[in-house]
Amino acid sequence: MAVLAGVLASCRSGPAAMQPPPLAAATRVDQVQVWVTTADRRRLLEREHDLALAGQPLQPLLIDVNEHKRYQEMVGFGAAVTDATATVLDTLLKPAQRKAALRELFGPPPGIGLSFVRVPIGASDFSSFHYSLDDRPPGETDPTLAHFALDANHTLLTPLLRAARSINPQLKIVASPWSAPGWMKDSGNLVGGTLLPNAYGAFADYLLRYVDASAQAGVPIYALTVQNEPGFEPTDYPGMLFDPAARARFIADYLGPRLAARKHAPLILDWDHNWDKPEAPLHVLANGDAARYIAGVAWHCYYGDVRAQDQVHEAFPSKDAYLTECSGGGWSPHWSEALRQFVGQLMIGSTRAWARGVILWNLALDEHHGPHAGGCKNCRGVITVDSATGQVTRNVEYYSLAHLSRFVRPGAHRIESSEPEAGLQNVAFRNTDDGSLVLLVLNGSSEERSFSVRNDGRNFSYQLPPGAVATFCWRPAGVASPRS
């Protein structure tokens, strides 16, 4: 929870206009960059002295990195841009402060390069009031969507997303409804209930209208989920039960064919809920008529085990995985424990279990964990903005994301890396644009760990404090350094 100081460099290469100044020593093929965050917060994404990459004696704990064995292509890392986030950044920061914050969050180094976000379609619990994009008075319906309109809150949300895309043109957006309009549901209300069968066509058209309106506003949508947390029925904010059989029918007969008829249509992701019920997306994917339109499965972290992603991948290896929501909050107040959770379960665990991207919950909240109307009362944002002073606090979620988002670019591939015991977890990537390798290591034990990393006959060694996280970045043999 500190302000990043100085210019943070990385091993990126590419067009000079989008990159930091080249680092003469760190771009040599015999050097390894090291960035560390410690459990005691004395070091927060801090650059350490470069390590020599050569033939050296190996430590008993050994991580082998093999860039020749590649797995999923990465979309990126980020957080949700909710109404609360848009309100906080727009109203609590002055224009110059907001511009600086967005550049830090979405920009290249010294920014942390967030490239993957999620937005609600209509209100979520982190909105100041409950609404859909086609609300009607009680007893009225609008099957032709004549009254559809992006809500007034999009006067804040859409410009924010456009600004983020102007900073990072590779930014991709997942959009999720918390509820269909009340008149489409058996409850007649945004809170509770389920979608009426005779409203399936109207709801599919509603989602397409949102996609079109967003594109026209300069915010193209990369992927859609058909319902946030479809197995949960909240009592004080918009939500909607949508069981697997109903989702399969909706996708197979309504939304899927409509999107398939379009060019450059967003992907469809099923589930958008927790790891504890992998049988739910498995049921939908077992329906071949629905599965043909589904690109992957979206997951949340609150219940269950990340290995559920492996289970679904083994059954349907052609379907992608994404982690689309996970929040920290008052239930996890200890910084060191939260760091282990976010890095160990999400940045490492979820990506090793085939996730192409990781999205945390609110990007920004105020010091009162809001604004919100119902739902979570003590969720924590990636950053916190003080409503009285405008001071920005970078939370543990910020550093957890940055340890990958700053170094692993969209289009990178996860690559093979061995996991030794003794509490060390890791994941490795190869950037496509310059061939650089990135290794993230978490020491989840209570003792310092010494280990070696070996790649193509060369190795380096490091001592990682207990509970600490380190990102290592280097160029494999045969990959030339960028010209300075």
N, C-alpha and C positions, 0 to 999 in steps of 0.2 A: 504494500500500500504506500507507494512512494512515487514521486515524479521522476520519470526517466531523465537522466542527465546526459548531456553530450550527444555526439553523433554516433549512433550505433551502426556499425558496418556489417555487411554480410558477404557471402561468397557469390552473390549474383553477378551475372554478366549480361550484356545486351546493350540496347540503344542507350546512349549516354544520357538522353533527356529523362529516362525513367529509372536510372540507376545511380547509386552513390559513387563517389570517386573510387577508382580501383585501389586495392590494397596490395602494395608491391610484395610484401612478405607473405601475406595470407593466401595469395592466389598461386603461389608456387605449389607444384605437385608434391613436394616433400614436407608440407606444413598442414596442420590441422587447426582450424579455429575452434574455440571453446567458449560457450556461453552458459552461465550457471545461475540458478536460483536456489537459495538454501532455505531450509525449514525455519531458520530463525530470522529470515528476511534481511540479513546483513548484506546479502548479495541478491539483487533482483535483475535477472536477465543481464548479468554483468559479463563483459568481455574479459577473458583471462589471457595469459600469455599463450601464444601458439605452441603446439606440440610438434615434435619431429615425427615424421612418418617414414619409417625405415625398418630394416631388419633388426630386431632387438629381442632380448630375452622376454619370454611370455610369462604373464602372471597365471596362477592356477585358474582364476576365473577369466574365461575367454569368450568374447563375442565375435563370431565369424560373420562378416558381411559379404554377401555375394550379389553384386549388381547384375549378374547375368541371368538370375532367376527373378522374374518380375511377376507381380500380381496386379491388383486393381489400379486403374488410373484415377488420380485424385482430382476432385473438383475444388476442394478448399476447406477453410475453417472460418467460423464466425459466430454470430449470435442473432437473436430475433430483434427485428426493428418493429416494435409494437407501437401503439398509440402513445403509451407512457414514455417510451424512448423518444419519440418525435417531440412530445410535449416538453420533456426535460431539456433536450438539446436546444429546442427553439426558444423556450421562455426563460431558462435559467442561465444561458450563456449569451454573452454579447456576440455580434456577428463575427468579429475577429477570433474570439475564443472558440466558437462553433467551427469555424473553418479550420482552425488549428487542430481541434479534437478529431474532426473527420479525416484530416490528412494523416494524423497519427494512427488512427484506427485502420484506415483503408489504404493508405499510401505505401509506397516502397520505402525502404530504409532511409531515414530513421523511423518510419512508421512500421506497423506490424503486419500490414498486408492482408487484412481480412478480405476474403473473396467469396464467401458463401453465407447468405442470410435467409431468414424466414420471416414472412409477414402474414398476419391474420387477414382473412377476407371478411370484412365487417369487424365487429367488436370481439375482443377476447376479455379475460378477466383483467388485463392490464390496459383497459380503456376507462375513460372518465364516466361513461354511460353505456348502456346496452343498445345496440343498433345492428341492423343488417343493411344491405345495400338496396333493399326494396321493402321497406316497412309499410304496412297498410293499417288503417283503423280496424278494430275488432269487427269481424264479420265480413270484411272485404278481402278479395283475392286479386292477384294480378298475374294470371298465367302467361300473358304475352310480355311481361316485364316492362310494361309501358312506363312505369315509375322508377325503373332502375337508375341509380346514380351513385357514383363514388361519394362516400360520405364527406361532410364538411371537414372531418379530421384529416382527410387526404390533402387539404391545403397545407398541412404540416408534413404528413408522411411522404407524399409523392415528391415534393422538392428535396426532402432529405435523401431519398433513394436516388434521385437524379444526381444529386451532389456527390454521393458515394460512388456512383457509376462513372462520373466524370473524373474522379480520382483513380479509380480502379476499373477500367473498361471490361475486365474479365469477371466482374462481380456477377454471381448467379443467385437467383431468388427462388425459393420454395414458398408457395402460398397455400395456406390451410384455412378452411372455414371452421369456426367454432360452432356454428349452427346455420342451418338453412333459415330463411325468413320464417317467422312464426306461422304465417298463413299456409305454409307448406307442411306443417307438422300436426300430429294428432293432439298435441298439447295446445296448439294455437298460440304458442309463446316461444320466445327465444330460449328461455330457461327450461330445460327438460324436454321429454318427449322424443319422438322419432319421426322420420320422414314418411309422409303418406305415400302409398304406392302410386296414387294418381298424380303425384307431384314429381315423380322421378324425371320426367322430361323437362319440366320447368326448372328443376334444380340443376340439371346438366346445362341447360341454356344459361342459367344464372352464373355458373362458373365460367362458361365461355364468354359471357358478357364482361365479366371481371377481367379475364385475360385480354380481351380486346381493348377495354377501357384503359387498362394499365399500359399496354403497348402504345396506345395513342398518346398517353401521358409521358412516354419516354422511359417506361419501366417494364421491359419485357420479362415474362415469367419463364423460368427454366423448368419448373416441375410443380405439379399440383398433388396435394393429398385430398381425399374426398371428405375427410372429417378429422378434426383434432380429437384424439383420445376417444374413439368410438365405443369403447367398452365402459365408459364412465359417464354418469349422469349428474352433473353438478346441480346444486340447489340455489346458488346465489350469483351465477353468471352464465352466459350463453353456453349451451352444450346440447348434444344430441346423440342418443344411442343409435348405432348403425351396425347391426350384427354382421358376421361374415357372409351369410347367405344373401342378405340384402345388399351388401357392398358388391358382391360378385355379380348379382343381377344388374345393379345400377351401372357398373363399369362395362359389363358385357353388352348390355342392350341399349344403353343411353350415352354415357359420357365417352366410352371408348370409341364407338363408331363415329361420333361427332368430331372427336379430335383426329382420328385417323384420316378423315376427309380433308384435313387442313395441311398446308405446308408449314414447316417450322413450328409445329404445335408443341406445347409443353409436355413433359413426361408425366405419367401417372405413377404415383407411389402409393402403395397400400399401407394400412395399419396406422402408422403415426401414433403409436402407443408403446407400452412398456415391454421389457424383456420377459416378463413373467408368463405371457400367454403366446408363445410361438405358434401354438395350434391355430390361432385366429388367422394370421396371414397365410399359414399353410393351407387352411381350408379354402381361402380365396384363390390362391395360386393353383390349387388342385382343380379348379374350374377352368378348363381349357379355353372356353369362350371369353372369360374375363382375363386370364393370364396372358393371352396374346397381346393385350393392350397395356399391361403393367410392366413398367421398366424396373421396378425394385420395391424395396420395403423400407419404410421409415420407422425409426425406433426412438423410444424415450428411455431414460435411465432409472426411473424412480423405484421400480420393483423388478425383481428377477436378476438374472445374471447375463452378462454380455455374451456368454457362450450361446445364447439363443440365436444370435446372428449367424454363428457357425452352423447351427442346426438347420436353419432355413436355407443357408447357402448350399449345404450338402444335398438337400432335397431338390433345390432349384438353382444350380450353379450359374445359369444365365441371367439371373435376376440380381440387380445391384442392392447394396445396403447403404443406408445413410443414418447417421445419428442426428435427429432433428430437434431434440429438446432435452436439456438437463440444466437444472438450476441449483445453485447453492443458496444458503439462507441461514436464518437463525437457528435451525436444527443442526447446523454444522459450523459452529462459531470459531473453531480452532483452525488457524491459518495452515499449520503444518499438515493437519489431517485432511483438510480440503485440497491442498496441493497434491497429496498422494492420491486422493480419490479422482480428481479431474485428470491428472496426468496418467495415473495407472489404469483407470477404467475406460477413459474416453480417448485421450490422445494416443495411448498405446493399445489398450485392450480393444477398443472399438475398431481401430484401423487394422489391427492384426486379425480382427474378425470381419474383414472385408468392407468396412465402411469406406465409401469414396469421399465422404465429407463429414465434418462434425460441427453442429450448430448448438451453441448454448442458448439459454433462455434470454431474458432481456439484456440488450446491449447497454442500456443506461437507465438508471432509476435515481430518484432523489433519496435523501437521507431517511425518509419515512417509508421506504420500500414501495414507492408508488410513482405516480398516481394509479389507482386501480379501483374497480367497482366490483367487489366480491373476490372470491378466490384466495390466493396466497397472500397472507398479510406480512410475511417476513422474508420474501424472496430477495435475493441480492443480484444486482446487475453486474455486468462485466466491469463497468465503471459506475461510481456514485457521484452525482453532482449535488453540491450543497445548495439548497434553495435560497439561503441568505447571502452567501458569499460567491457562489459560482465556482468554488474550488472543486477540482476533479480529483477523486481518489481512484487509483487503479487497484482493483481488487485481485484476489488470488486467481479468479477466472481469467483476468487479463493476461497474467504471466503464463498460466497454463496454455492458453491459446497461442500466445506469442512464441512459445518455444517450438512450435511447428509452423504457424502461419507466416512467420517472418522469414523462414528458410525454405519451406516446401511450397513450390508454386503450383498453380493449376496446371494440370497435364503431367505432373510428376507421377512416377509409379512407385508403389510400395515394392520393396525388394526383400530378398531373403536375409534374415539375420537370426542367429541362434540365441537362445535365452538360457544363460547359466542360472544356477540356483543362487542361494544366499540372498534372496530379496531383490535381485536386480531384474528389472523389466526393461525392454527396449523395443523400438521399431525403427526401421530404416527405409529411406526413400532415395530415388535417383531423379533429379530434375532433368526434364527433357531438353530444355533450351541450351544448357551448358554442360550437361553430364555430371554436375557436382553431386556428391553423396551427402546425405544428412542422416545422422543417427541421434535419436532421442533416448536417453537412459535415465531411469528413475531408481534411486536407491531407497527401496521401501523398508529397509531394515533399520534397526536402532544402532548400528555400528557403521563406521567408515568402511568402505569397500574399495579395494584395489583390484583393478581388472585391466585386461588388454583387449584391444580391438584389432582384428586381423582382416586385411582386405588384399587379395591378389598378391600374397607373399610379403606384403609390408604390414607393419603394425605400429601401434602406439599404446601407451599405458597411461592410466589416470587413477587418482584417488578421489572418490566422491563421498562427501560427508553424509551422515545419516539423514534420510528424508529429503535429500537434495535432488535436483533435476539438472541435467546437462544436455545441451545440444552440441554435437560435433559436426563440423562441416569441412569437407576436403574434396580434392579432385583425384579421381582414380588415375592409375598409371595409363599413359597414352592419351589423356585428355589435356589439351594444351591450355595454358593460362590465357586469359583475355589480354588483348593488346591494350596498353595504357596510353 
